[in-house]
Amino acid sequence: MILLEDLKTICPQTKTGRLAIFVEALNGAMEEFEINTPEREACFLAQVAHESGGFNYVREIASGEAYEGRKDLGNTHPGDGKLFRGRGLIQITGRANYRQCGDALGVDLVGNPVLLEDPDLAARSAAWFWSDRGLNELADKGDMKAVTKRINGGLNGYGDRLAYWAKAKEVLA
């Protein structure tokens, strides 16, 4: 179980009130998707801390225009890039991913994409993505590089992810 004090140690730059809104949501999501060992929890928290700017953002800062017309993301309708830009703690991106995530969570995310900005769905979508992409197994091996590549497609922000991971491992030891 993650405590507010744990999140404050992992993300000292983030205001306590902001972190507090995610504690219950993170615990529920991690339980639901079997992110239930110190290794898994530390790796997951490090990744979502990076992707969300220390739990400050549940919507991508960029407009999403760069995703317009990206068939690999399922963005086939005009305006899909902006409508289905990254949301949630792990930044679910693209019409196809919103559909897949919504189907898995039992929520119409294609019809109402802003639902991923709710703390509970922001955490659940991240944990669903984590589970769906087989990241528990990689976390069990301590393979942060492979985890990062599956989430990001590359190693963007790898140093930041490693710093969060080190703090999370220390807190959860």
N, C-alpha and C positions, 0 to 999 in steps of 0.2 A: 504494500500500500504506500502510495506517495503522499507525503504530507506537504503542507504549505511551506514549511521550513526547508524541505528538500528542494522544492522549486526555487525558493529564494537563494539557496546556495548555488544551484545550477545556473540561474539567471539573475545575478545580483543587480544587473542594470535595469531590470524590469520592476515597475512599481508593484508593491505587495497586493494592492487591490486588483490589479490586472491578473496577477497569477492566481489569486484566490478564486476567480470565476472558472478556472480550469481544473482545480483539484478533484472535485467529485466527478466531473466529466471524464477526465483522464483515467481515474481509477475504474470507473465503470467500463470504459472502452477497452482498457488493458485486460480486464477480467473477461469481457465478452470474447475477445480475440486471442486469448491465451498468451498474452505478453506478460508472463507470470514468473519469471526468474530474474534475479538481479542483472544478469547479462542482457537479457531481452529488454528489460525496462530501461537500463542505462543507454543502450543503443537506440531504442525508440525515442526516448526523451531527448537525446542529443540531436537526432535527425529532425524531430518536430520543432525543437527549440531553434535550430538553424532556419528551417523552412518558414517559420512564423516570425522571425526576427525577435526571438526571445519571448514568444507568446503575445507579441504586440499586434500582429497582423493575421487576420483570417481571410483576407482578400488581397490578392496580388496588387502590389503598388502600381505596376505598369498597367496600361489600359487594356491589354489583351489583343490589341490590334495586330500584333505580330503573329497571332494564331489564326487570323482570318484566312479562310480557305484551306486550312491544314487538314486534308483528308485523313492523314494518319491519326488525327485526334477526333475524327468524326465531324469536323466543322464544315458542313456542306451547305448550310443556309447562310444568306447574307446576315451579318451581325453576330454570328456564332463566336467569333474570336473574342469580342468584348463580353458577350453574355456568359460564356463558359471559360473565362479566364480563371487562373488559379484561385481556389478557395479551400477553406478548412486548414487545419494545422499542417497538412502535408501538401497543400496546394493541388488538389484534384483539378485537372485541366482538360478541357475539350468535351464536346457534346457526348462522345462515346463513353468517356470515363464517368461523366455525370450520370449517364443512363445506367451503366454497369454498377456504379456505387449506389445509386438510388434503388435499383432493383434489389441489391443485396441488403440494404438497410430498410427497405419497405417504405421509401419516401419518394415522391415525385420531384426529383432534382432537375429534370429537364424542364418541367413546367414552372418550377420555382427555384432557380439556382441559388438565390440568396439564402436559402435555408442552411447552406453549408457555413454560413457566418455565425450561426448559433453555436455557443460553446459546446453543447452536447454533440451536435452533428459534426462540428469541426473536429472533435476528438474521435468520434466513432468512425468518421470517414477516413481519418488517418490510420486508425487501427485496422479498419477493413482493408485499406490499400496494403498495409504492412503484411497482413495475413495472406491476402490474395496473391501477393508477389513472392511469397515464401521467405519472408525476411526473418522470421523467428529462427529458422535453421541457420541462416548466415550469421545472425547475432550470437547463436549458441557457439559458433566457431570463432567469434571475435573478428569476423571479416568485415570491418568497417568500410573498406574500399569497395567491396562488392555490393554492400548495402547501399552505399552512396550512389553507385552507378545505376542500380535498379530504381532508385528514387529520382535521381536527377538526370540520368542518361550520360553522365560524365562525372567529373570530380569537382564541380563548381562548389566553392566554399568549403573544401575539404579540411583545411586548417581549422576553421571555425567549428566544424562538426567534431573534429578530434578534441578540441578544447572543451566543448560541451560534454563530450563523452567522458573525458578524464574527470571532470567535476561530478558527473552523474555516477560513475563507477565508485568514486570516493564516498559519495553520499549513501549509496546503496550497499556498500561493503558490510 
